[in-house]
Amino acid sequence: MSINRTDIDFKGGVVTDDTLFITDFDGSVDYIDEDILLVEYANNFSVDVSFHEGSNDLSVNVICGSDWDNPVYRKVIGLRDKTGLLKLIKEAIDIAIKS
């Protein structure tokens, strides 16, 4: 499974970490970075996608400011669910830009 940059409308956000687009989720998890995607918005919100090696899943988070311990939004999804991951990223972006 791979994801293309054109699959996601970042709605004005600045992508600062984008290994999501070079990661092969069907391959070995040994080569997946923990930080997969970070999109920052002018309103001090960020959308973060992270890989969790221990559980082999992904989390999609909306962060306000630098409060990483208390995300505004957090969903966990299976590693190989491309459709679900894209849906959660789009949902997180909508929350980030409307907050």
C-alpha positions as CSV (number, residue, x, y, z in Angstrom):
1,M,0.0,0.0,0.0
2,S,1.3,3.4,-0.9
3,I,-0.2,6.9,-0.7
4,N,0.3,9.7,-3.1
5,R,0.5,13.3,-2.2
6,T,-2.4,14.0,-4.6
7,D,-4.6,11.7,-2.5
8,I,-4.8,14.5,0.2
9,D,-6.0,18.1,0.1
10,F,-4.0,19.8,2.9
11,K,-6.2,22.9,2.7
12,G,-3.4,25.4,3.2
13,G,-1.4,23.4,5.7
14,V,2.4,23.2,5.5
15,V,3.7,19.7,5.3
16,T,6.9,19.5,7.4
17,D,7.3,15.7,7.6
18,D,6.2,13.6,4.7
19,T,7.6,10.1,4.9
20,L,4.0,8.9,4.4
21,F,4.5,9.3,0.6
22,I,7.6,7.1,0.4
23,T,6.5,4.4,2.9
24,D,5.6,0.9,1.6
25,F,3.0,-0.2,4.2
26,D,2.9,-3.7,2.7
27,G,6.6,-4.2,3.3
28,S,8.6,-4.8,6.5
29,V,7.7,-2.6,9.5
30,D,11.4,-2.4,10.3
31,Y,11.7,0.4,7.8
32,I,8.7,2.5,8.8
33,D,9.6,5.8,10.6
34,E,7.6,6.7,13.8
35,D,6.8,10.1,12.4
36,I,5.0,9.7,9.1
37,L,3.2,12.9,8.5
38,L,3.1,16.3,10.1
39,V,1.0,19.2,8.7
40,E,1.1,22.6,10.4
41,Y,-1.6,25.2,10.1
42,A,-1.5,29.0,10.8
43,N,-4.0,28.7,13.6
44,N,-1.5,26.8,15.8
45,F,-3.1,23.4,15.0
46,S,-1.2,20.4,13.5
47,V,-2.2,17.1,12.0
48,D,0.1,14.2,12.9
49,V,0.3,10.6,11.6
50,S,2.5,8.3,13.6
51,F,3.5,4.6,13.4
52,H,3.4,2.6,16.6
53,E,5.9,-0.3,16.3
54,G,4.7,-2.3,19.3
55,S,1.1,-2.6,18.1
56,N,1.9,-2.2,14.3
57,D,-0.8,0.4,13.9
58,L,-1.1,4.1,13.0
59,S,-2.5,7.1,14.9
60,V,-4.0,10.2,13.4
61,N,-3.9,13.2,15.8
62,V,-4.9,16.8,15.8
63,I,-2.6,18.8,18.1
64,C,-3.2,22.3,19.4
65,G,0.0,24.3,20.1
66,S,2.6,21.9,21.5
67,D,0.2,19.9,23.7
68,W,1.2,16.5,22.4
69,D,0.0,14.8,25.6
70,N,-3.6,16.0,25.1
71,P,-4.6,15.7,21.4
72,V,-7.8,17.4,20.3
73,Y,-8.5,14.4,18.1
74,R,-6.9,10.9,18.1
75,K,-7.9,7.8,16.1
76,V,-6.0,4.6,15.8
77,I,-6.1,2.5,12.6
78,G,-4.6,-0.7,11.2
79,L,-1.3,-0.4,9.3
80,R,-2.6,-1.5,5.9
81,D,-6.1,0.2,5.8
82,K,-5.4,2.9,3.1
83,T,-9.0,3.9,2.7
84,G,-9.5,4.3,6.4
85,L,-6.3,6.2,6.9
86,L,-7.1,8.6,4.1
87,K,-10.6,9.1,5.7
88,L,-9.1,9.8,9.1
89,I,-6.5,12.2,7.7
90,K,-9.2,14.2,5.9
91,E,-11.3,14.3,9.0
92,A,-8.3,15.5,11.1
93,I,-7.5,18.2,8.5
94,D,-11.2,19.4,8.7
95,I,-11.0,19.6,12.5
96,A,-7.6,21.4,12.4
97,I,-8.8,24.1,10.0
98,K,-12.1,24.7,11.7
99,S,-10.7,25.0,15.2
